[in-house]
Amino acid sequence: MASGNKQVPTQVGSQEVSDFLDKLARTPAVRSSDGVGRLMFAMDATASREPSWDSACHIQSEMFKATDGLGGLEVQLVFFRGFGECKNSSWLSSSDDLVRRMTSVYCRGGRTQIGKVLSHAVGETKKRKVNALVYVGDAMEEDVDELCHTAGELGVLGVPIFVFQEGDDPVATQAFKQFANLTGGAHCRFDSSSANQLKELLAAVAVFAAGGLRALEDYGKRAGAAVAQITSQVK
């Protein structure tokens, strides 16, 4: 179900961002037994993302800096590329460690392996609660029914998927929206014109995973207008 449409939109609609923030505000935060938030951060590292990879890594790493003061977030980086290569880091509590791992990754041509990412998330949360899965990608080249089945498992386990889609591939859009709906998460597109807004949205998800809605409300008082829309929904 691959699509050749790789055109990136010139601007992401404000209504789409508002819908994302609304869904985030209404997502219940389920804490792990030890009180430490766990966020799985998965990225498509295939060749189609190479032109924007370096800048995207910088933007996406910013979200973890917003949680440094909370002292209760662990992050695992997951990425796929090439021929059947899907790797994950250990669970990290330092944003510096995460940035080092992200910037050491380079893109390789290959098909998407979203199914491996979702199955890995199921396995990890069965061992110890994962509070949220963030996925960043631009394409979907797998059996959507199989992917939705696994996404449904994550929904049952209480793991919301927050999908950030680069570009406007219609096949990917349809699949990503279903992942979000099945898990109680959210889907939002981004491009180079919305870099600062993406940074705020990613930071908001990280804060949500680390401290729940109360931490998100406190963060919104210091952040920009995008996150302020979340706090207004909470209130």
HELIX and SHEET records of a PDB file:
HELIX    1   1 SER A   14  ALA A   25  1                                  12    
HELIX    2   2 ALA A   47  SER A   52  5                                   6    
HELIX    3   3 TRP A   53  LYS A   65  1                                  13    
HELIX    4   4 SER A   95  THR A  103  1                                   9    
HELIX    5   5 ILE A  114  LYS A  127  1                                  14    
HELIX    6   6 VAL A  144  LEU A  157  1                                  14    
HELIX    7   7 PRO A  170  THR A  183  1                                  14    
HELIX    8   8 SER A  192  SER A  194  5                                   3    
HELIX    9   9 ALA A  195  ARG A  222  1                                  28    
HELIX   10  10 ALA A  225  VAL A  234  1                                  10    
SHEET    1   A 6 GLU A  85  ASN A  88  0                                        
SHEET    2   A 6 LEU A  73  ARG A  81 -1                                        
SHEET    3   A 6 GLY A  37  ASP A  44  1                                        
SHEET    4   A 6 ALA A 132  GLY A 137  1                                        
SHEET    5   A 6 ILE A 161  GLU A 166  1                                        
SHEET    6   A 6 ALA A 186  PHE A 190  1                                        
END                                                                             
